[in-house]
């Protein structure tokens, strides 16, 4: 089974806080993160579903940041997931900075919207990963059996990268050892910190999304994980709409071509294949059964969201 552990949808860049008032420099900073991208990619449901054809399951993220004025609603993602429950799994964007609201959102995401995991971004939401508010959200997520995917969040110039360092998650993993944690993008640019944490904590994983369109960085990150003995903790992710699953898989299998004809080491192809074919849902404790039928609360949310 191939599971794409990191994908996004949105209806317009305005949901990411890039409205008419957004600065040109902020827009360019976001686009610059993906080589060759000079305009906003199509993140519609239709494009997402077409791009997910080569995978068996796809995790679809919502997101919320009071700090940046960003919201891709959970209800939007939930509605999309319910159209294709055999393929899609919803991930709830939770903002811990308003604890009361965050805990309510978490309960609704789990109990009403059928979301199976949550995502946060300390850099994009302006909080230290071990902030007491965040720790309460993480504890509740763990109790509900929902893994936490920690996004690097460097898509806006306002993002606070001092909160994005993987080493800051060490305290979280120590204090909540049963919590399933996933570090997105292998913690880039702090890949080595991520690799050390993967070896230190049994329930901590990382996805390779966003790395594969930078082949040299991807090669070094994957080689480091292989040599450190933690490549079994890496999960496949495309980072759609910035990269498709097909392109990401092809790039992964080509990674050793960079060092052909040199004395530099390679990552065995079987190890690369293991990333693509890993049972990510089993590792994260995510049920792949279809989400339940709509209830009255769900219908009210969809009506309001529309």
N, C-alpha and C positions, 0 to 999 in steps of 0.2 A: 504493500500500500504506500502511495506517495501522498504525504500531507504537506501542504503549503501553510506554514505556521505564521506567515506575516503578510497580510494583504489589507488594502484600504479601499474604501469607496467614499465618495462625496458627491453632492449634487452641483456644487459650484465652489470656486476658490474662496468665496465669501465665508463659507463654513469654516475655513482655516484662518479666518481673520484678515484675509486679503481683500478687503472691500475697496471702494473707490478712494478712501482716505489713506490706504496703506502706501507707504513710501516705496518708490521705485527701487531703492537700494535693498529693502527688505525682500521684495519680490525676487530680485536677482540673486540675493544670497541663498534663497531657497532653491531656485532652479540650478544654481551653480553646483549643488551637491551631487547632481547626476550628470556625468559627462555626456555631451551631445544634446542635452535637453535645453531648448530655448523658449519653450512655451509650456503652459500647464497641460499635463497629460490628461487623457480622458479617463476619469475614474467612475464612470457611470456603471450601474448594475449590469447593463447589457454588455459593456466592454469587459467588465470583471468576469462575468460568467463565461464569455467566449474564451478569455485568456486562461481560465481554470480548467479547460478541457483536458490537458495532459495529467492532471492530478486527480486523486480519488477524493480528497477532502481539502477544504480551504478554510482557514480561520480568517474571519472578516472583522476588522476593527472599527469600533466607533471611538470617539475621542471627545474630551471636554477639558477646557482650560479657562478658568476665570481670569487668570493672569494675562493671557494673550487674547481673550475674547474669541475663543475657538469652540465650536460645538458641531460635531457630526453626531446626530442624535442616536442613542441606543435604539429608539423605536424605528428609525430608518433601517438600521442594520437588521434588527429583528424581523421586520416586514420582509426584507430581502431573503433572509435565511429561511423563513417559513415558506417561501416560494420554491425552495430547492433543499429541503431538509436532508435529503440523501447525500448532498454534496457539501453544504455549507455549515459552518459553526460560528456562532456569534461571540464576539469578545466585547465586553462593556468597557467604555472609557469612563473611569471614575476619577474625580478630582478630590483628593483628600483635604484640600485646604479649607473647605467648609465641612467640618466633620459630620454635623447633623444631616446635611444634605447628602454627603457622600454615603453614609450608612443607609439612608433611605433609598438612594439610587442603587446601591448594591443589592438590597433586598428586592427591589423591583426588577432589577436585571436578572436576578436568579429565579425569583418566584413567579414573575409575570411574563417577562420577555424571553425566558428560556436561554439566556446567555450562559456560556460554559466556562468562561475565564474573564479576567479583567486586565485592563492595561492602564498603566500610569506613566507619566514622564516627569520626573523631578525637575529636569531642566526647563521643560515647557510649562510646568505648572507651579514653579517657584517654591519648592520645598526640599528640605534635606531628606534623603530616603529613610532615615531613622527618626524623623519627626514623630512625636507622640501621636499626632492625628493619623499619619500614614500607617504607623504600627497598628493602630486600632483597626483601620480598614484591612490591612493585611491579615490580622488575626481573624477577623470575621470572614474574609475570603477563604482562609485556610479551613475554618470550621465548616464552611459550605462546600468544601472540596473544589474550589475554583483557583486554578493557578494564576499567578500574577506575572504579566509580561511587562518588563520595564523598557520603555522606548527611550532612545537617546535624545530625541526631541530637538535636534539642531536644525530645524527647518525655518526658524525665524531668528533674525539678528537679536531679538530681545531675550532669547533663550539663555538661561544661566548655566553655562557648561560646568561650572564648579560643582553643580549637583548631579552631573551625568557620569562621574567617575565610578566605574564598577566597584572599586574598593570600598565605597560607601555602603554597598549592599552587604558587606561582611557582617556588620552588626545585625542587620535584618535576618540574615540566614542563621546566625548564631542564636538569636533570641527566639526565632520561630523555625525550628529545625524541620517541622513537618510541612511547612509551606513550600509548594512547588514554585520556583522562581525561574524566569527566563529572561536573560539579558539580550536585548535586540542588537543586531549588527555586530555581534561579538564585542560589544562595548567600544567600538571604534570611536575615537582614535586610541583608546587605552586597551588594546587587545591583550597585551601581556597581563594586565591586572585581571581581565576576564578569565584568561586561561588558568591563572593561579587559583582563582575562586572556583572554577569548575573542578579542579582537583581536590579542593578543600572541603566542599559541601556536597553531600550525596544528592540533595534535592534541587541543586542549582544547574540550570542548562543555559545554552545560548543559541540563538538562531544566526544564520549566515546571511540574512537579508541585507541588501544594500552594499555588500562587499564585492559582489561578483562583476559589477561593471567597472571595478578598479582592479584589474587582474594582478598587478604586482602586490598590492596590499592584500588581496585575497590569498594569493600564493603564500605569502609570509604568515598570514594568520592561520591558515590551514596547516601549514608545516609546523608551526609552533604547537598547535593543538595535538598534532600527530606525535611529535617528538616528546611532548609532555605526557602523552598517554591519556588524553581526554577527548579524542575525536568522537568517542561514543557518547559524549554529552552535547554534541552539536546537532541542531535541528535544521531542516531545510526551510527556507523562506525566500520568496521572490521579491517582496516589497512592492507588489503591484500597487499603483499603476506606473511606477518608475521603471520597473522591469517585469517582463512576463515570466511565467514559470518555465516555458520552453527555453527562452533565452538564458535564464539563470541555470537551468540544468545543463545546457550545452556549454556554457561558460565554465561551470564546475568541472566537467569532464575534460575540458581543454587546458586546465590550469597548469599541467606539467609541461605543456608546449613552450612555456616561457623559458624553461631552463634546458631544453633539448640541445645537446651538443656541448654542454658545460659540465663542470664537476659538481654543480649544486645538487642537493638531494631532491628527491621527488616524494610526493604523497602517493602511496600505492592506490591503484585504481579501485581495488576492492574497498578501501577505506572511503574513497569519494562516493562510491555507490552506496555504502552503508548510510551516509548522510541523507541521500535522496530517499532511500527505502526504509528509513528508521520508523519504528512504531511510536511516533511522537504522542499520539493520543493515549496509548497505554502508559508511557512514561509519565505523562502529565495527569493521568487519572481522569481524562475527559471521555465521557460517554459519547459514542457516535450514533446513538439512537435518535430518531427524528424527534424534534421538539413537539410538545403537546399541542393540541388544538387550541385555537383562540378562546379566551374567555372574555367576559364582559369588560374587564379592566383593560385587556389588550386592545379590544375594539375601540374603546374610548381614547386610548393613547394614540392609535393609528389615525383616528379621525382628527384629533388635535394636531398631530404632526403634519398631516396633509394640508 
